[in-house]
């Protein structure tokens, strides 16, 4: 069993943003091609702590089409907790472990600290969606709603995907947290003009590229304040009201996965009785299997539930890099030995 810590995973992923975006894109395409097995996530909740949860995401990512060597094939499980109260106590909101299994024996072969992998695959997914949905248009800048770990990583990947971004607007319900965020992370967008917004509407109006990464449990905002044709990365999934969803072009990672657990698309499906408000999946757009999103002034919303195969693709990359570089701790005797 190979054990890879948070710091080791960080070292292996440092400066590899373009490769991570490519890995995520390839995983989406394989999912669109039916080369994945992706059961629904399992949510463990607690009767007296409704905000806290631990989620299990099992999955299998098959090899690319035409690859007889099974290069890129991976199976395993991410087990990730979200305890929002941790933030006020000075701890990270999320923590995770990813277990990879051998596809020859089924034996567990690696245990990887997964919070960084989870955050970076989420951010890479959002950045990839922004590039796809902007369709060659250069954004005026980016607005971040929520200034935690996820939007830090979103900013990191947007800076790579859109190297000409020159303006950053931020909004958080805690202005002090927003100020700490820009002090610590504005370097991810060197030379950018930074604007702290006093209201949500001011933030939404600032730019035509917006990323929501909050801990909201129920919808609280529309998108009327956004510029025409804004691309909204709805990473936290529960910020937008049903009218906002129905008034937008909606792109998701997987309809069956995202229309669950009281996400905004799930509430829109419940309200309308169907999924006609969904335009396409991101994988279908990447493969040219769906019509491009119309440019008619309506906002374009990307709502990703977060597919476990993205975590597995990135975890395999970390595992293979660790093996090649001699990084990590090998624990012998983890599995039962042979008996006579």
Secondary structure by P-SEA (a helix, b strand, c coil): cbbbcaaaaaaaaccaaaaaaaaaaaaaaaaaacccccccbbbbbbccccccbbbbbbbbbbcccccccccccccbbbbbbbcccccccccccccbbbbbbbccccccccccccaaaaaaaaaaaaaaaaaaaaccccccbbbbccccaaaaaaaaaaaaacccccbbbbbcccaaaaaaaaacccccccbbbbbbbccaaaaaacccbbbbbcccccccccccccccbbbbcccccccccaaaaaaccccccccccccccccaaaaaaaaacccccccccaaaaaacccccccccccbbbbbbcccaaaaaaaaaaaaaaaaaaccbbbbccccccccc
